[in-house]
Amino acid sequence: MGAVLRSEWIKVKTVRSTFVTLVVAFFVTVGLSALVSFFTNQNFSKLSPTERATFDPTQTSLGGVYLGQLAVIVFAVLVIGNEYSTGMIRASLAAVPQRGSLLTAKALIVLGLVLPVSLATSFVSFFLGQALLGSHKAQLSDPGVLRAVFGSAGYMTLIALFSLGVGFLLRKPVLSLGLLMPFFFLISPILSNVPKVKNVAHYFPDRAGSEMAATQANPNIPFGPGAGFVICLLWVVAALAVGLALFRRRDA
Amino acid sequence: MIEVNELTKRYGDKLAVDHLSFTIPQGVVTGFLGPNGAGKSTTMRMMLDLDRPTSGTVRIDGKKYGQLHQPLKYIGALLEAKAVHPGRSAYNHLLWLAASNKIPTRRVDEVLSLVGLTAVAKKRSGGFSLGMGQRLGIAAALLGDPRILMFDEPVNGLDPEGIVWVRTLMKTLATEGRTVFVSSHLMSEMALTAEHLIVIGRGRLLANMPMNQFIDENSRSFVRLRTPDPEKLLDAFSGAGITATLDGDGAYEVEDGDMARIGDLAAAHGVALHELSPQRASLEEAFMRMTAESVEYQTDAAPQWGSEWKKES
């Protein structure tokens, strides 16, 4: 396993797209979070009383994840999709015919790269956001705040692993991205606002996962941050398991 | 030793490989020959456990490919030339391959110089020509210093110099005691390099024998002659019990003919000969005859080009 892991590490570090996508994920998330925080502070006096009552400075300062996650999805999909689009998958499987090991190594590489990047992203977004929120800011020591910041990083990491599973499932990067991007960016947010349908949409990986970044339980969602983490994790396990089952069975 | 046993691959209702069985002899170059679409590449992919057989088995020293520990040290394979990420350099491509099988990094430099890519090793492989891509694929195959090598159409896309280089390399590898299994759709190419021959057509085994035996069994020898007075000569032939057939070129062919006897006969009857030469039908023809019925994509009888405008004139 050590050899396979080293080999996968060499693969990701010797193409430019790895760094591009991860750097984009960091700057997009931090940048958008800062903008949202800045304008919220500017316009705070214009907010309605209900908006003020439910205002969560932590969540506001982590808002950029909504866009930044797309770069992380691209990264994870390319880790496997690139091999299929270039034909390199055959070289990989000739070198490592144990397909389970290959998938595990790729998952560990995604985990090992996305987790530190998203931790850095979350903390920088939080501190920068709080600085821009002025008098409305939260402290890291406030209840639920530290967990939410960690949760936001965990969310990005789990979404990356879920995308890797989908990448193994669909193989072609265009196909995987064509499904994941609109789903996370459009379909899921829309469905979660449609009456009745939203009761199901709450359990989608991104909806459940984003609960992890909330400081307090959302009264409209029947589960809290802990359960959100578990539901999101189950989606990851399911995507990777189905991906592995097909990866084992299919021709390369 | 590689043993292929009743190997079968079905795509939908199409049999790409049909109960194929053979053993690859050790320490020689074995040619794996068949027309395009005969199932050569599919067979090779199944040998490497890349494609899953519908039925049948492949055993390498008694083991499945997937059971080999660090398989690059057993078998090196060149499948398609460009199985490389275009943004990665040749050096880095070989580096991850080496790491996956715990092959020392210095081997990367060794094989790069062996295939003549040292100068461009750090450049993005996306800019490589087909020939350079093929050399990189061969470098990857040699990386683990394996006893068995598999090359799928290695000379495809190479310039004449590259072709000679690949031929020499394969022979050298075999003299070092390695088993070389190389596919081609060109008989002439195989005749120059292979000692053993496995021929398939439509996924079925057509021949499996030493190259010499294939040549003996399949090459036809005849005598070709030309004369300005064919009628007189043919009369003389029929008197002597010799059958001559007219070829498309105005010359006559005598199957297994004895040149001296034909020449003497012509002289005795006072017939002038403009040509009298021994001929051997090429192996290419023998191969085409053997695979004629199994060719996947056959054209119909010659199309009537220009039939439309010819009608009008």
Chai-1 contact restraints between the chains, C-beta under 6 A:
chainA,res_idxA,chainB,res_idxB,connection_type,confidence,min_distance_angstrom,max_distance_angstrom,comment,restraint_id
A,A3,B,S100,contact,1.0,0.0,6.0,A-B,restraint_1
A,A3,B,K102,contact,1.0,0.0,6.0,A-B,restraint_2
A,V4,B,S100,contact,1.0,0.0,6.0,A-B,restraint_3
A,R6,B,A99,contact,1.0,0.0,6.0,A-B,restraint_4
A,S7,B,W96,contact,1.0,0.0,6.0,A-B,restraint_5
A,S7,B,A99,contact,1.0,0.0,6.0,A-B,restraint_6
A,S7,B,S100,contact,1.0,0.0,6.0,A-B,restraint_7
A,I10,B,L95,contact,1.0,0.0,6.0,A-B,restraint_8
A,I10,B,W96,contact,1.0,0.0,6.0,A-B,restraint_9
A,I10,B,A99,contact,1.0,0.0,6.0,A-B,restraint_10
A,K11,B,W96,contact,1.0,0.0,6.0,A-B,restraint_11
A,T14,B,R88,contact,1.0,0.0,6.0,A-B,restraint_12
A,T14,B,N92,contact,1.0,0.0,6.0,A-B,restraint_13
A,V15,B,H85,contact,1.0,0.0,6.0,A-B,restraint_14
A,V15,B,G87,contact,1.0,0.0,6.0,A-B,restraint_15
A,V15,B,R88,contact,1.0,0.0,6.0,A-B,restraint_16
A,N82,B,H85,contact,1.0,0.0,6.0,A-B,restraint_17
A,T86,B,H85,contact,1.0,0.0,6.0,A-B,restraint_18
A,G87,B,E80,contact,1.0,0.0,6.0,A-B,restraint_19
A,G87,B,A83,contact,1.0,0.0,6.0,A-B,restraint_20
A,M88,B,A83,contact,1.0,0.0,6.0,A-B,restraint_21
A,M88,B,H85,contact,1.0,0.0,6.0,A-B,restraint_22
A,R90,B,L50,contact,1.0,0.0,6.0,A-B,restraint_23
A,R90,B,L79,contact,1.0,0.0,6.0,A-B,restraint_24
A,R90,B,A83,contact,1.0,0.0,6.0,A-B,restraint_25
A,A91,B,A83,contact,1.0,0.0,6.0,A-B,restraint_26
A,L93,B,L50,contact,1.0,0.0,6.0,A-B,restraint_27
A,A94,B,L48,contact,1.0,0.0,6.0,A-B,restraint_28
A,A94,B,A77,contact,1.0,0.0,6.0,A-B,restraint_29
A,A95,B,L72,contact,1.0,0.0,6.0,A-B,restraint_30
A,A95,B,L97,contact,1.0,0.0,6.0,A-B,restraint_31
A,A95,B,S100,contact,1.0,0.0,6.0,A-B,restraint_32
A,A95,B,N101,contact,1.0,0.0,6.0,A-B,restraint_33
A,V96,B,S100,contact,1.0,0.0,6.0,A-B,restraint_34
A,P97,B,D49,contact,1.0,0.0,6.0,A-B,restraint_35
A,P97,B,Y65,contact,1.0,0.0,6.0,A-B,restraint_36
A,P97,B,G66,contact,1.0,0.0,6.0,A-B,restraint_37
A,D251,B,D51,contact,1.0,0.0,6.0,A-B,restraint_38
A,A252,B,L50,contact,1.0,0.0,6.0,A-B,restraint_39
